[in-house]
Amino acid sequence: MRSRRFLILLAGAIAAGAVIAWLVGRYPQTLDDRGNVVQIVVLLGWLLLVGGALWGFVRAQPGTALRNMFIWIAIGLVLVMGYTLKDQITGAVMPSAGTSGADGSIEFQRANDGHFRVDTEVEGVLIRFLVDTGASEVVLSQADAERLGFDIEALEYTQRYNTANGIVWGAPVRLREIRLGDIVVEDVRASVNSGEMDGSLLGMSFLSKLSGFSVEGDRLILNP
């Protein structure tokens, strides 16, 4: 019995040493900070305490303990995988949410109707845009303009646009900031459309301020 306890303590000490060695190798300055040392000691103490309790439970009810252990391990793996792939999952389920790249770029999938839509924050308000490289500037629908605090009745619709549906008029406005993930573009020229629109358009007054953008098949890639 004593020899078994000794072996368990020895295994715990070896595991603790391995963790410390890994930390030192991975983060050479880890042990230079006294606060880090205290946190490591406390963490290892908790691990030993919890590990001892689990070991006692396993010995008392091995079947139940192993079953519960495998269940929690499976749940943990699912949570870790879900967190690791959250951007890819979100991008697949909600194409307008996009998928962030390591270089700060954001990739969007083409929607079923053949268009690209992107979810943005305009001055803190969530706005979904349809990407339109043929639009010279950002065009806001009246509904989105009202959400942003514009008084659409007081705006001056002096800007003329020739579109496929004829001549339309817009009211020039400025947007302080459009945020799209890690991409932030400030002082964006825009207009509020005088007619009815299904949604707002993300035009070249935003896209031209990026370092670049490209369409590759069914993917739209925006670079900060």
C-alpha positions in Angstrom: 0.0 0.0 0.0 2.8 2.4 1.0 4.8 1.5 -2.1 1.8 2.2 -4.3 1.3 5.6 -2.7 5.0 6.3 -3.1 4.8 5.5 -6.8 1.7 7.7 -7.2 3.5 10.6 -5.5 6.6 10.0 -7.6 4.5 10.0 -10.8 2.9 13.2 -9.8 6.3 14.8 -9.0 7.6 13.7 -12.4 4.5 15.1 -14.2 4.9 18.4 -12.3 8.6 18.5 -13.3 7.7 17.9 -16.9 5.2 20.7 -16.8 7.7 23.1 -15.4 10.4 22.0 -17.9 7.9 22.6 -20.7 7.1 26.0 -19.4 10.8 27.0 -19.1 11.5 25.7 -22.6 8.5 27.4 -24.1 8.6 30.6 -22.2 12.2 31.2 -20.9 11.1 34.1 -18.7 8.3 32.2 -17.0 10.1 31.6 -13.7 11.8 35.0 -13.6 8.6 36.5 -12.3 7.8 35.6 -8.7 4.1 35.9 -9.3 4.3 33.3 -12.1 6.1 30.9 -9.8 3.4 31.3 -7.1 0.7 30.7 -9.6 2.4 27.6 -10.9 2.9 26.2 -7.4 -0.8 26.9 -6.6 -1.9 25.3 -9.9 0.2 22.2 -9.3 -1.2 21.9 -5.8 -4.7 22.0 -7.0 -3.9 19.4 -9.7 -2.4 17.1 -7.2 -5.4 17.6 -4.8 -8.0 17.0 -7.6 -5.9 14.1 -9.0 -5.8 12.4 -5.6 -9.5 12.8 -5.1 -10.1 11.3 -8.6 -7.8 8.4 -7.9 -9.7 7.6 -4.7 -13.0 7.7 -6.5 -11.6 5.5 -9.3 -10.5 2.9 -6.8 -13.8 2.9 -5.0 -16.0 2.8 -8.1 -13.8 2.0 -11.1 -16.6 1.3 -13.6 -18.6 4.5 -12.9 -15.5 6.6 -12.6 -14.1 5.5 -15.9 -17.4 6.0 -17.7 -17.8 9.5 -16.3 -14.2 10.3 -17.1 -14.6 9.3 -20.7 -17.8 11.4 -21.0 -16.0 14.5 -19.6 -13.0 13.9 -21.9 -15.3 13.6 -24.9 -17.1 16.9 -23.9 -13.8 18.6 -23.4 -12.6 17.5 -26.8 -15.8 18.7 -28.5 -15.4 22.1 -26.8 -11.8 22.4 -27.8 -12.5 21.5 -31.4 -15.5 23.8 -31.5 -13.4 26.7 -30.2 -10.5 26.0 -32.6 -12.9 25.8 -35.6 -15.3 28.5 -34.5 -14.3 30.9 -37.3 -14.7 28.1 -40.0 -18.0 26.9 -38.5 -19.4 30.5 -38.3 -18.3 31.2 -41.8 -20.0 28.1 -43.2 -23.3 28.6 -41.3 -23.4 32.4 -41.7 -21.4 33.4 -44.8 -21.9 37.1 -44.0 -20.0 36.7 -40.8 -16.8 35.8 -42.6 -13.7 33.9 -41.6 -10.6 35.7 -40.3 -7.2 34.8 -41.5 -3.9 34.9 -39.7 -2.8 37.9 -41.7 -5.8 40.0 -40.7 -7.7 39.3 -43.9 -11.4 38.3 -43.9 -12.9 35.7 -46.3 -16.6 35.5 -47.2 -18.5 32.8 -49.1 -20.8 33.7 -51.9 -24.5 33.4 -50.9 -27.0 31.2 -52.8 -28.2 34.2 -54.8 -24.7 34.7 -56.1 -23.9 37.9 -54.1 -21.5 38.5 -51.2 -22.9 40.0 -48.0 -20.9 41.1 -45.1 -21.8 42.0 -41.5 -20.2 45.2 -40.2 -20.2 47.6 -37.4 -20.9 51.1 -38.5 -20.3 53.5 -35.7 -21.2 50.7 -33.3 -24.4 49.7 -35.1 -24.6 46.3 -36.8 -25.3 46.7 -40.6 -25.4 44.0 -43.2 -24.1 45.2 -46.6 -24.3 43.7 -50.1 -20.8 44.1 -51.6 -21.1 46.1 -54.9 -17.9 46.9 -56.7 -19.9 48.8 -59.3 -21.1 51.3 -56.6 -18.8 54.3 -56.3 -19.5 54.7 -52.7 -21.3 53.2 -49.7 -25.1 53.5 -50.2 -27.3 53.3 -47.2 -30.9 52.2 -47.3 -33.3 54.6 -45.4 -33.9 51.9 -42.8 -30.2 51.5 -42.1 -29.7 55.3 -42.2 -32.3 55.7 -39.5 -30.7 53.1 -37.4 -27.5 55.1 -37.6 -29.3 58.2 -36.3 -29.8 60.1 -39.5 -32.9 62.2 -39.9 -33.9 61.0 -43.4 -36.5 63.8 -43.7 -33.9 66.5 -43.0 -31.3 65.2 -45.4 -30.7 66.9 -48.8 -31.0 64.5 -51.7 -28.8 66.4 -54.1 -26.6 63.6 -55.5 -27.7 62.1 -58.8 -26.9 58.5 -59.7 -27.5 56.7 -63.0 -28.4 53.1 -62.3 -29.8 50.2 -64.3 -33.2 51.1 -62.8 -33.0 54.7 -63.9 -32.0 57.9 -62.1 -32.0 57.9 -58.3 -31.0 60.6 -55.8 -28.9 60.3 -52.7 -28.1 62.4 -49.7 -24.3 62.7 -49.1 -23.2 61.7 -45.6 -20.0 60.7 -43.9 -19.5 57.6 -41.8 -16.9 58.0 -39.0 -16.0 54.3 -38.9 -16.8 51.0 -40.5 -15.5 48.0 -38.6 -15.3 44.6 -40.2 -13.5 42.1 -37.8 -10.0 43.5 -37.4 -10.4 45.8 -40.4 -11.3 49.3 -39.5 -11.9 52.1 -42.1 -12.5 55.6 -40.9 -14.2 58.6 -42.6 -16.0 56.8 -45.3 -18.0 58.7 -48.0 -21.5 57.5 -48.3 -25.0 58.5 -49.3 -28.5 57.7 -48.2 -30.7 56.5 -51.1 -34.0 58.4 -51.6 -35.9 55.3 -52.8 -36.6 51.9 -51.3 -33.8 49.4 -51.1 -33.7 45.8 -49.8 -30.4 46.5 -48.1 -27.3 48.8 -48.1 -24.4 48.5 -50.5 -20.7 48.4 -49.6 -19.1 50.3 -52.5 -15.7 51.5 -53.5 -15.5 54.4 -51.0 -14.9 51.6 -48.5 -13.2 49.0 -50.7 -10.7 51.4 -52.1 -9.4 52.2 -48.6 -8.3 48.5 -48.1 -4.9 47.3 -49.1 -6.6 45.0 -51.5 -9.6 42.7 -52.2 -10.1 39.9 -54.6 -12.8 37.4 -55.7 -11.5 33.8 -56.1 -14.3 31.6 -57.2 -17.0 31.7 -54.6 -14.7 33.5 -52.1 -14.3 37.2 -51.4 -11.1 38.1 -49.6 -10.7 41.5 -48.0 -7.2 42.6 -46.9 -6.7 45.3 -44.2 
